[in-house]
Amino acid sequence: MPRIWKPSVTVAAIVEKDGKFLLIEEETSDGIRINQPAGHLDPHESLEQAVIRETLEETAHDFTPTALVGMYMSRYTSNRTGEEVTYLRFTFCGVPGARHDRPLDEGILRTMWLTRDELAACADRHRSPTVLQCVDEYLAGRRAPLELIQTHTSVYKEAVSTANG
């Protein structure tokens, strides 16, 4: 049977406060990069749960998603390994919450608040072209209701092994 191709599903948060956006500076295989709080969807969680978790882990801030800004598919080739990965990214906007006294996720160097223009000025350091694209689409008012995303209850159940033992 041929191998089935599957993209890597990721989530990202657009967090705006007083005209500035919450971003992270992170170590990657391609060097130090700037990104929104973002990461991979984990088993047994909804997309909304994933973006809440990733934002907390990477920025120590609570985040309440209020809308979907967009869904983005892109392909990335690692400069280090030459491996190609396709990402399917769900970007949410929402309300920032409390900041907690906790360590940031491994690889996250710091958080920072930048204006759109400050973010555009360092485009050569963005993790991907979608970083600025998502901010621009957010500023243009692009929003889809969270009700558009449905998560079946089966997602939340632990995987059951069907192997004969």
N, C-alpha and C positions, 0 to 999 in steps of 0.2 A: 504494500500500500504506500503511495507517495506521501511524503511529509506535508502536512497542512501548514501553510504560511499563516502566521498570526502576528499582528502588530503589538507593540508594547503599549499598554494603556496607562496614561498619566493624567494627573490633575494639576491645576495651577490656580492660584488665588490672585486676583487684582484687589489690593487693599489700598484705598485712598483715604487720606486724612489731611485736611487743610491744603489741598492742591498738591500733595506729595504722595508718592507711592512707596509702599513697603517692599523692599527688595532684599535679596541676599547676595553675598559674595561667597563663592564656593570654590573649592579645589576640584578640578576635573582632570580627566586623562589628557585634556588639551590645554591645561593650565588653569589659572584663576579666572573665573567667569562670573557674570552678573545674571541673575534670573529672578523671576517671581518665586515666592514660596511654591514649591512644586515637587511632585514625586509620583511613584508608581501606585497603582491601585493594588491593594492587598486582598488576599482571599477573604471571603465572608464579610465584605464591607461594601456599602453603596458608594457611588461617586462623591456624594455630598459628605459622607463620613470620611472618605479619603482626603478630601481637600481640607476639612477641619483638622484632621490628624496631622497632615503634612505641614500646614501653616503653624500649628503649635510646635511641632518637632523642630522646624527650621528657623522659627522666629521667636518662640516663647510667647506668642500672642494668640489669644482666642480669636476665632473667626466664625462668623455666621454667614453662610452663603445666602444671597437673596435672589440671584438670577444667574443664568448661563450666558456668558458673553459670546462664546463660540466653541466650535469643535474644529480642530486643526490636525491635519495629517501631514507629516513630513518625514523625509528619510535623512539619516545621518550616517556618515562614514567616519569611524574613529581614525584620527591621524596616527594614533599609536599602534592599533591592531589591524587596521584596514577592514574591520568588520562593519557590515551595513546593518542598521536597525531602523525599522519604520516605527514611528511614534504616532499614536492617536491621542491627542491632548484635549481634555475638556477643561476650559478656563471659566472660572466662576468669579463674580464680583460679590461683594458683601460688606458687612459691617465689622470693623475691628473691635475687639474686646480688650479685656484686661491683659496686661503684660505680666508674665510670671517670672519668678526668680528660679530659673532652671537652665541647665546647659543646653546649648544648641546641638542639633544633630551632628554626627561625625562628618567632617568635610566642610561644614559651614563655618566660614571665617568670621563673618559679622553680618548684622542687618544694617540697612541704611534706608533713609527716606529721601527720594529724589523726585524732582519735578519731571514732567514729560520732557522738557528741553534738556535737562541735565542727563536724563536717561538716553536721549537721542545722541548727545555729545559723546557718549562712550559706547556706541553701537559695536565697535570692533571688539569689545569685551563681553558682549551678550552671549549667553549660552546657545541661543538660536535666534533666527530672524523673527520668530513668533513673539519674543519678549516685547519689542516695541509695537508690533502689529496688534497684539492684544490690548495694550494700553490705548493705542489710537482708536481701536474699535470700541473700547469702553467709553472713551471721551466723546465719540460720535453718537453715543446713546444706544449702541447695540445691546439688546437684552432679550432673552427668551425666558419664559417662566420656568421655575424649577419643576412644575408639574409635567413638563415635557419629558422629564427623565423618570422612568419607572424602574423600580428594582423589585423583582419577584421575591417573595419570602424564602424561596429555596436558596437564595444567595447566603442568607444568614445562618443556615444550618451547617453544622460540621460535616465534612465529607465522610461518607460511610464506605468502608472498604468492602468490595464485593469479591475479594480474592478468597479462594477456598484454602483453608489452613489446616 
